[in-house]
């Protein structure tokens, strides 16, 4: 692998890392409020009060969060 290949690989890794950070930031905004109830920004299902208590400001339900984490791996 020459220096140009290495530079290209570093650029690809940097771009991939930036995309992961951007995707993660989208769901730090908190829940979507539907009819006064905190709901998942992905599927729209209500987020249980215990989850909101444990993770204040969470924007995804547990199943959507787990799916997102699997996608990022």
QUICOR-V730153 format. One line per field, one symbol per residue. ss: DSSP state (@ for helix, = for strand, . for the rest). phi: phi as a letter, one per 20 degrees, with the letter a starting at -180 (. if undefined). Layout:
ss=???
phi=???
This chain:
ss=..@@@@@@@@@@@@@@@@@@@@@@@@.....===..===......=..@@@@@@.......@@@@@@@@@@@.
phi=.efffffffffffffffffffffffgdefnfeeclmdfcffednffeggfffffcgnfdcfffffffffffee
